Amino acid sequence: MRWQMRGMLWPLILLILLGYFGHLAWQGRAGLAEQRALAARAAALKMRLAELRAERARLEARVAAMRPRSRDLDLLDEVARRNLGYLRPDERVIVVPPAEPAAAAAR
C-alpha cells in the first residue's frame, strides 16, 4: 500500500504543477486572456491615433492658411472677427437670439 502511494505521489505533484502553470498561462498577468485584452486596446488606440493625426493635419493646414505669407487672408479676418470681436467702423452687429425648441416645433 505504501508503495502504491509513493508511485502515485510524483504523477499527482506533476499534475498539480501542470494545472497551476496552465492556469497562469491562461489567466496570469501575461496570460492569453490578458494578451487578447491588450491587443484589443492597442487596436482602439491605433484608431484614436489615426483620428488625432488627421485632426492635427487639418489644424496645421488651417494655421498655415493664417500665416502672413499665405494668400488666405479672409480666413485670418474671419477668425479675428469671431474670436476677438473686431469690427470695421462701417459695420454693425445684429444679434439674433436662438429660436426656442418648443416654439420651433409648434410651427
PyMOL commands that set and color helices and strands:
alter all, ss='L'
color gray80, all
select helices_A, chain A and resi 2-27+32-66+73-84+101-106
alter helices_A, ss='H'
color red, helices_A
deselect
rebuild
show_as cartoon
